[in-house]
Amino acid sequence: MNVDLARLGSLVAEVLDTASLEAGRRTLTKEAVALADAAREVAGALAERAAGSGVELAVAVAETLNVDADRIAVRTVLRNLLDNALTATAAAGGGRIELSAEPHGREVRLRVADTGVGFPPEEAANLFLKFYRVGDELRRSGSGTGLGLYIVSRLMELERGRVEAESAGPGHGSTFTIALPLVS
């Protein structure tokens, strides 16, 4: 029941986020956001579900990394990326998700890498389209709305950041990387 409630809450949040983004009502308040705190908070909220799915969730984000971004947007992006990785890794029978971040010039690159089901490399750009889900709709066993990565992409546009997805193919996991301005 807790898993179903969490899934319903996530669905409602995705629909509301999408509506807000598309209506142009989403305004961002830039401030120094401590990535380690945001990462621990979001990972902690998913820890029980991860453990129940046989997924190890590892967070390696330095306490000194701060990004110039909207606090709520950063948490929403992290939640969607980790939720997506958890769903993919659970569908593969369990495994590991690593959330890491490192400075790179004037930005921070944050990576969410999983050992999940992966995706065909040629599908990478499509993953960020609204309602897009990899695979044949009639044969798909996993749940999802196809909104989570769309929301990530839109928020990253508003933050003037970037998001990229890569996978070596089905069965080889995936890596999502976001880039945000480093607080100087």
Sequence and secondary structure as in RCSB ss.txt:
>XXXX:A:sequence
MNVDLARLGSLVAEVLDTASLEAGRRTLTKEAVALADAAREVAGALAERAAGSGVELAVAVAETLNVDADRIAVR
TVLRNLLDNALTATAAAGGGRIELSAEPHGREVRLRVADTGVGFPPEEAANLFLKFYRVGDELRRSGSGTGLGLY
IVSRLMELERGRVEAESAGPGHGSTFTIALPLVS
>XXXX:A:secstr
 HHHHHHHHHHHHHHHHHHHHHTT     EEEEEHHHHHHHHHHHHHHHHHHTTEEEEEE  TT EEEEEHHHHH
HHHHHHHHHHHHHHHHTTSEEEEEEEEEETTEEEEEEEE S    GGGTGGGGSTT  SS TTT  S   S HHH
HHHHHHHHTT EEEEE SSTTS EEEEEEEEB  
